[in-house]
């Protein structure tokens, strides 16, 4: 069995990478390449650890009104089905 090499990064190195990311126009992928950081989400993990979530990408979901109403209708239907099955499931 092939042994994997485990790389441990110092706190100062992590903070340096975070600082460079926040002050430069480099992407996370470019920093991975520049410093040879192998883990795909390593820098994102550091950003969360050091409370810099403001630098992470945000996901914004935009829904049309009819999509919202459809979701609500499906949630109500699921609730009704659950209530009907609840005695059989003994929850």
Backbone as numpy.savetxt, mean C-alpha at the origin, in Angstrom:
# Nx Ny Nz CAx CAy CAz Cx Cy Cz
20.52 -26.42 -1.25 19.68 -25.23 -1.25 20.57 -23.99 -1.25
20.24 -23.06 -2.11 21.02 -21.84 -2.24 20.66 -20.88 -1.11
21.68 -20.33 -0.44 21.44 -19.38 0.63 21.23 -17.99 0.06
20.24 -17.30 0.63 19.97 -15.93 0.20 20.80 -14.97 1.04
21.23 -13.93 0.42 21.99 -12.90 1.13 20.99 -11.89 1.69
21.08 -11.65 2.99 20.20 -10.69 3.64 20.96 -9.39 3.83
20.38 -8.32 3.34 21.01 -7.00 3.45 20.26 -6.19 4.49
20.98 -5.67 5.46 20.39 -4.81 6.48 20.90 -3.39 6.23
19.96 -2.46 6.16 20.32 -1.06 5.91 20.32 -0.30 7.23
21.29 0.59 7.39 21.37 1.38 8.62 20.27 2.44 8.63
19.96 2.90 9.83 18.95 3.95 9.97 19.36 5.20 9.20
20.63 5.56 9.27 21.08 6.77 8.57 20.95 6.61 7.06
21.21 5.41 6.54 21.05 5.17 5.10 19.59 5.31 4.69
18.70 4.71 5.48 17.27 4.79 5.19 16.82 6.25 5.16
17.24 7.01 6.17 16.86 8.42 6.24 17.44 9.22 5.08
18.65 8.87 4.66 19.28 9.54 3.51 18.46 9.30 2.24
18.03 8.06 2.03 17.24 7.73 0.84 15.91 8.47 0.87
15.26 8.51 2.04 13.99 9.21 2.17 14.18 10.70 1.90
15.25 11.27 2.44 15.52 12.69 2.21 15.75 12.97 0.73
16.54 12.12 0.09 16.81 12.30 -1.34 15.52 12.18 -2.15
14.66 11.25 -1.79 13.39 11.09 -2.50 12.52 12.33 -2.34
12.50 12.90 -1.14 11.64 14.06 -0.91 12.19 15.33 -1.53
13.50 15.42 -1.70 14.11 16.66 -2.20 14.51 16.62 -3.67
14.44 15.46 -4.28 14.86 15.37 -5.69 13.67 14.99 -6.56
13.93 14.90 -7.84 12.89 14.47 -8.78 13.02 12.99 -9.11
13.82 12.26 -8.33 14.00 10.84 -8.59 12.77 10.06 -8.15
12.44 9.02 -8.92 11.34 8.15 -8.54 11.86 7.10 -7.57
10.95 6.39 -6.95 11.34 5.31 -6.05 12.13 4.25 -6.81
11.69 3.93 -8.02 12.41 2.93 -8.82 13.82 3.40 -9.14
13.99 4.67 -9.45 15.34 5.19 -9.74 16.23 5.10 -8.50
15.66 5.32 -7.32 16.45 5.18 -6.09 16.80 3.71 -5.83
15.87 2.80 -6.14 16.18 1.37 -6.02 17.38 1.04 -6.88
17.37 1.52 -8.12 18.46 1.23 -9.05 19.76 1.91 -8.61
19.67 3.15 -8.19 20.85 3.93 -7.82 21.60 3.28 -6.65
20.85 2.82 -5.65 21.48 2.27 -4.45 21.48 0.74 -4.39
20.95 0.10 -5.43 20.95 -1.35 -5.46 20.03 -1.98 -4.42
18.96 -1.30 -4.11 17.99 -1.81 -3.15 17.10 -2.80 -3.89
17.09 -4.06 -3.42 16.41 -5.11 -4.17 14.92 -5.22 -3.88
14.50 -5.04 -2.66 13.09 -5.22 -2.32 12.19 -4.26 -3.07
11.12 -4.76 -3.63 10.23 -3.95 -4.45 9.48 -2.87 -3.68
9.24 -3.09 -2.39 8.49 -2.11 -1.59 9.30 -1.61 -0.40
10.61 -1.82 -0.45 11.47 -1.46 0.68 11.37 0.03 1.01
11.50 0.88 0.02 11.47 2.33 0.28 10.09 2.76 0.77
9.03 2.19 0.20 7.69 2.51 0.68 7.53 2.12 2.15
8.10 0.99 2.54 8.06 0.55 3.93 8.78 1.54 4.83
9.93 2.03 4.37 10.68 3.03 5.14 9.87 4.31 5.28
9.20 4.72 4.21 8.38 5.94 4.27 7.29 5.81 5.33
6.67 4.65 5.42 5.65 4.43 6.46 6.28 4.40 7.84
7.42 3.73 7.96 8.10 3.60 9.25 8.47 4.97 9.82
8.94 5.86 8.98 9.39 7.18 9.42 8.31 8.25 9.25
7.05 7.80 9.16 5.88 8.69 9.14 5.95 9.71 8.00
6.34 9.25 6.81 6.38 10.12 5.63 5.39 9.64 4.58
4.20 9.23 5.05 3.16 8.76 4.13 2.76 9.83 3.12
3.05 11.09 3.46 2.73 12.17 2.53 3.48 12.03 1.21
4.57 11.28 1.21 5.35 11.09 -0.01 4.89 9.88 -0.82
4.00 9.06 -0.26 3.50 7.89 -0.97 2.43 8.29 -1.98
2.29 7.50 -3.02 1.24 7.75 -4.00 -0.13 7.56 -3.36
-1.07 8.38 -3.76 -2.43 8.29 -3.26 -3.31 7.64 -4.32
-4.27 6.84 -3.87 -5.24 6.24 -4.78 -6.56 6.95 -4.55
-7.08 7.53 -5.60 -8.35 8.25 -5.53 -9.34 7.52 -6.42
-10.46 7.15 -5.83 -11.49 6.44 -6.60 -12.61 7.42 -6.94
-12.91 7.51 -8.20 -13.97 8.38 -8.68 -15.10 7.49 -9.18
-16.29 7.72 -8.63 -17.45 6.93 -9.03 -18.55 7.84 -9.54
-19.30 7.32 -10.50 -20.48 8.03 -10.98 -21.61 7.78 -9.99
-22.58 8.67 -9.92 -23.70 8.49 -8.99 -24.40 7.14 -9.14
-24.58 6.68 -10.39 -25.26 5.41 -10.58 -24.43 4.23 -10.05
-23.11 4.37 -10.07 -22.26 3.32 -9.50 -22.42 3.25 -7.98
-22.48 4.41 -7.35 -22.66 4.46 -5.90 -23.99 3.84 -5.50
-25.05 4.20 -6.22 -26.37 3.66 -5.88 -26.42 2.15 -6.14
-25.75 1.68 -7.17 -25.69 0.24 -7.46 -24.97 -0.49 -6.33
-23.88 0.07 -5.83 -23.14 -0.54 -4.72 -24.02 -0.61 -3.48
-24.72 0.48 -3.17 -25.61 0.49 -2.01 -26.70 -0.57 -2.15
-27.28 -0.70 -3.34 -28.32 -1.69 -3.57 -27.78 -3.10 -3.37
-26.57 -3.36 -3.86 -25.97 -4.68 -3.70 -25.64 -4.97 -2.23
-25.20 -3.95 -1.51 -24.92 -4.13 -0.08 -26.19 -4.47 0.68
-27.30 -3.80 0.36 -28.59 -4.11 1.00 -29.03 -5.54 0.67
-28.86 -5.93 -0.58 -29.23 -7.28 -0.99 -28.39 -8.32 -0.24
-27.10 -8.06 -0.11 -26.23 -8.97 0.63 -26.67 -9.08 2.09
-27.05 -7.96 2.67 -27.51 -7.95 4.06 -28.78 -8.80 4.22
-29.71 -8.66 3.28 -30.94 -9.46 3.33 -30.63 -10.94 3.22
-29.75 -11.31 2.30 -29.37 -12.71 2.13 -28.72 -13.24 3.40
-27.84 -12.44 3.98 -27.18 -12.85 5.21 -28.19 -13.08 6.34
-29.16 -12.18 6.46 -30.17 -12.32 7.50 -31.01 -13.59 7.29
-31.27 -13.93 6.03 -32.02 -15.15 5.74 -31.19 -16.42 6.05
-29.89 -16.33 5.81 -29.02 -17.49 6.04 -28.53 -17.59 7.49
-28.64 -16.52 8.22 -28.10 -16.47 9.59 -28.59 -17.61 10.46
-29.90 -17.96 10.47 -30.35 -19.08 11.31 -29.69 -20.41 10.89
-29.50 -20.59 9.61 -28.89 -21.83 9.12 -27.41 -21.90 9.47
-26.77 -20.74 9.51 -25.34 -20.69 9.82 -25.07 -20.69 11.32
-26.12 -20.38 12.11 -26.04 -20.32 13.58 -24.96 -19.35 14.05
-25.06 -18.15 13.55 -24.12 -17.09 13.91 -24.72 -16.23 15.00
